[in-house]
Structure formats: C-alpha cells, structure tokens
Amino acid sequence: MAHNNHLLIQQVCKSYSGDRQALDNIHLELGNGMFGLLGPNGAGKSSLMRSIATLQSIDSGKILFNGNDISKQPESIRRVLGYLPQEFGVYPKVSAEKLLHYLAVLKGIRDQQQRTRQIDYLLARTNLSQYRHQAVAEFSGGMRQRFGIAQALLADPQILIVDEPTAGLDPQECHSLHHLLCEIAQSMIIIFSTHIVEDIHNLCSNMAVLDHGKVRFSGAPKTLIERLSKQLWQADISPEQIPAFQQQFPLLSSRFISGRCQVRVLAAQAPSSDFIQAAPDLQDAYFYLLQQHQHASLDLQQTQVA
C-alpha cells in the first residue's frame, strides 16, 4: 500500500566557512511524485539534498518529513530514505549480489528470502542480472550508476534522492532509468537533481530552480514556460554573425541545429524581419529566470557602489 508522503522544508538556512550561504531561506513543499531540482553549479542543490538526507545539519529553519522534525528525529527519514549521490566511494572487490545483500542487512532487511526476492527484482529492473557475480569495482561507469539506483531502492524507500542519475548512461540506459523512476514515483517522493533541463520537463510534474542558495521558482514546469508566451523570437544565422547580433539584440540564448546557429530573443514584437515567433521551452524559461536575477543583482551592486 502506497504512503501519501509529505516533505516540508521551512525557511532553511545553511552557511559554510567564509560566510558563504549555501541555502538562503529555502521553503518548499513536496508530495509523492517526481520533483525536479534545477540550478547552476554552486546553486545549493547538493547542500539541500544532503540536508534532507541528514548528512549535514542546518543552521536554522525546519525540515519535516511526514510531520517529524528530522533534526530531532533523523531516524524518521533515514529508515525510509534511498540516496544516490553524484559521487560514489570506492567499492570493495565483492560481487554486485553480495554487496546488495550486505547493504540490505544494513537497511534492516533481516529475512534472507525477502532480501533475495528484492535483490533479484532490482538487478532485473536495472539490467544487471547477468552481471550479478561480477565485482562492482570492475563495473563501467554506466553499470555503476545502475547499481547505485538498485542499492537506493533497497527496503522500499518512501523518499528517493537522486543526484545527476543519468551521468555516464547511454541513451537506451537513460530511457530505462526514466521509465523506472516514473513507474515508482506514484508511491514515493523522488527528488531528481540534474543539469539536463529536458529531463525535468519530460519527467517532473513539479520543480524548483535554485540559484545562489535561493529558490528562484517553484511550481509546474509549464507555469515557468508560460511566462515567455508570445514573447520569444528566433532566427537562424551563421556563427560569425553572433557578435553583431549580441550588440544589436538582447540574446536569451543560442543553439546549434544541423550546423546552423539559432539565436533566441525576448521581445514584444519581432526584432527584425530575420526573426520568426518561437514556442518557448523549459530551457528558454530557465535561462530567462537566471538572467533576470543576474541583472537584478548587478543593478543592486551598482546602486550600492553609487
């Protein structure tokens, strides 16, 4: 029977040495399903995930999982948590099957038959059954990533945190992983952190954008995209024309498609006859959001200097 899980992050702050604020008054509310976490390097994504996983303490605010304050009751989330960090430690030279049995015991699955059933299922779901007797230390990058998903799903977690889960996977492996995550998302909270904007758009019903430790947006991806409705224009140019276009128009982004450069501009009407109206996507909306806050930050700095 699926749990209706609830994660509430209330005004969470976290600073590291040098007064760098990694998390600045974070407020988010999550239920079952895929929740995308998007942001540039250093935005605070990993710090937020480590805080939720009780791998680090927070300075202020609260994180409540199903009503329990995890700072005071860390076991309330640890015993139902699956975690796939971006960086793995060094695996011992034991087989995938033996290592999963060891990790399952640590997660409290004492019954050997129950462990065996679950491990057989997870090895099959992550396409590792034929490599069950091979040492994980000898796995390729993609196989290690799939093993990481298998260990994260041991003991039927109610919350799953995955940081850059498709790193090192080929397109077919990515498709299989996405299918698996979408299938299990109805019964748990999945926090999906990635740099791949398209993955968030395809998989996540809700998302947040973090930048400099702040939540710049939270909600449905389509809500962020709708902000650019009927304001986006595109033109195909040669790469050497980019500098001239940048001087003439406030470019939102440029993309290479079939060897040609496509520039995209936000404006109330077509900037010139070279442009046609474009349908915005999540990448456009994400770039625009970050640019807005960069401009606001520069304006504030200039005001303070003046």
N, C-alpha and C positions, 0 to 999 in steps of 0.2 A: 504494500500500500504506500503510495507516494505521500511524502510530507509536504505541506504548504510552508516552505521555509521563508524566513524573513531576516534580512540583514539591514540594520540601521546604523549609518555612520554619521555621528552628530558632532559638528564643529571640531573636527580632529586636527590637531597641530603637531608637527614633529620637526625639530631642528637638529642639525648635526654641528660638529665643531666649526668654528668660524662664523657662527650665527647664520649659516645658510639654512633657510626654511624650506625643507623638503615637502612638507604638507602644510598648507595655509588655510585653516578654517574649512576643511572638507566636509560637505554634507551631501550624502547620497542615500537612497533607499532602494533595496533590491529584493525581488521575489524570484520564484523559480523561473528558469529560462536562461538564455544566453545574454550576458551583459558585456558589451564591448568597452574596452579601455584603450583610448587612443591619445597619443601625445608624442612630442619630440623627445629625444634623449635628454635625460635630466629633468623631465617634467614632474616626476614624483610617482610614476606608475608602480615601479618596483617597490618603493618605500611603502606605498599604500597596501600592496599585496602582502608584503612582509608583516605589516601591522595587523592586517586581518588574520594572517596565519599565526599570530602571536610569536613571531620570530624576533620582534623588537617591541619595546614599549612605546607608547605615545606620550607626548608631553601634556596634552590637555584634550578635552572632549571625551566622547564615549563611542565604543563600538558594541552594539547589541546584536547578538545572534539568537533568534527565537526568544527574545526577551531577556537573555542572560548577558550581563556585562562581562565581556571576555577578558578584560583586565583583571577582574576579581575572580572570574571562573574560567580560566583558559581551557580546562578540560571540556567545557560545554561545546567548544568548537573543534578542539584538536581531535576528539574521538570520532568526529563525523566529517573530517576535512581530507580532501585529496589535493595534493600540491605538486605541480610540475614547474620547477624553477627554470629560468633561462639557461643557467649553467649547472651542469652535473658535476658531482665529485668523481673521483676515480673509483671505478667498480672493481670489486675483488674478482679474482680469476675463478669464479664459480659459474655454473650454468644459469641461464635465464630462469628455468623452472625452480632450481634450488633457491635462487635469490628471492624469487617471488614468495616461496614458502616461508623463508626467513622474515621477509617484510610483513607477510600476512600475520605471522605469530606476533610480531611487534604491534600490529594494529588490532590484536585481540581475537583473531580467528583461531581458536584453540583446537577445534574439531578438524581432524585431518581430512576426512571425507568432504566436509564443507569447503576446506581450503582447496583441495584437488579439483572439485567441481568448478569453483570460481576461477582458479588459475587456468584450467583448460579453456573455459569460456573466454577469458581475457586474452589469452595467447591467440585464440582463433580470431577474435574481434580485431586484434592489432596485426594480423597476418604474420605471427611469429611462431606458430605451432611447429613448423618444420625446423626451426632453429632452437627449440626448447632446450636441447642438450649442449648448445654452444655457449661458451663463456661470453658474458655481456661485454667484458673488456675487449673482445675481438669484434664486436658489432661495428657496422658502418654508422655514420652519423645519423642517417635516417632510421636505421633499426634501433639505435639507442633512444631516439625521440619516441618511437612507437613503444619501446619498453617503458619509457617514462610515463606514457599515458596508461599503460597496463598497471604499473605499480600505484599510480594516483587513484585508480578506480577500485583498488582492493577495499574490501569491507564496506562496499556500497555507500560512498560518501553522500552527504546531503549538501555539501558545498565543495566545488571543484575550482581551483585556481590554476590557470594555465598561462604561462608567460612565454610569448613567441612560440607557440606549439608547432608551427609549420616550418621552423628553421631546419634546413637540411633535408626536407622531404621533396620528392619529385612530384609532379602534378597529379599522378594517379594516387600516391600516398596521401597527398593533401585532400583529395576528393574523399577518400575513405575515412580520413580523420574527421573531416567536416560532417560527413554523414553520421558517424558515431556520436559526435558531440551533440548534433541536433536531435538525434534519437533519444539521448539520455537527459536532455535539458529540461524535459517536462517534469522530471521528478527531483530536480535539484537546482541550486543556483550555480551557474557556471560564469566565472569572471575570466574573460578572454582578452588578454593584453597582446597587442600586435602593432607593427608598423604598417601592415598591409591594409590600407583603407578599404579596399574592395571586400576583404574578408568580413569586416564589420558590417558593411552594407548587406552582404549576402546572408549572414548568419544571425545577426543580433537584432532583437526587437527593441532593445534599449541600449543606450551607450552614454559615455561621458568623455569629454575632452579635457585632459589635464595639461596645464602649461605653467611653468614656474611655480609648481606646488598648488595652483588654484584650479577649481573646476570652472572652465570657461563655458561649458554647455553640458546639460544632461537631459536626456529625453529620447524620443524615437529618432533614428537617422533621417527619416523623411521630413521631420519638423525642421531639422537643420538645413536640409536641401531646399525646402520651400522658401527660405529666406532669400534665395537668389532667383526666384521665379521671374521670368521675363526680363532679367537684367544682364544676362550673360550672352556674350557675342564671341564668335571665333573666326579666325582667318588662317589660311594655310600660306606659309611664307618659307623662303629658303633660310637656312641657319644664319647666313651672313647678314640677313636683314634684321635679326633680333635686336642688336644695339640701337638701331634707328627707331624701331617700334617702341623700345623701352623709354626712349626720350620723348616720344610723341604720345604714348598712351600709358595709363597705369596698369601694367600687366598683372593679372591674377596668377597665371601660370603658363608654361609652355610644355608641349608634349611632342614626342616624335612618333609619327604614324606613317608606316611604309616609307621611311626615309625623308619625309617632309616634316617640317616643324609646324605644329598647330598652336597658335597663341590664343589665349582666352582673356577677355577683358570684361569688367563690370561697368555698365553704363546704362542710362535711362533709354538711350536710343543708339542705333548703330554708329560707332565712332567714325567710320568711313565706308565707302562703297565696297571695300575689300571684305567687310565683315558680314556674317550671317548669324541669325539667332541660334543659340545652342541650348540644349537641355542640360541643366546643371546635374552633377552627380555628387556623391559624398566627398570625393577628393577636392572638388571645387569649393564646397561649403567649408571643409576643414581648413584649406589654405586661407580662405577669406576670414574665417574666425581668428586664426593666428595672426594674420596681417592687421586686423582691426586692433587687437590688443598690443601688438608691437608698436603701431602708430600712437596709440593712447599712452603707452609707456614712454615713448620718445617725447611726446608733447609735454608730459608731466616733468620729465627731466629738464627740458628746455625752459619750462616755466620756473622750476626751482633755481636753475642757473641764473636766469634773468632777475 
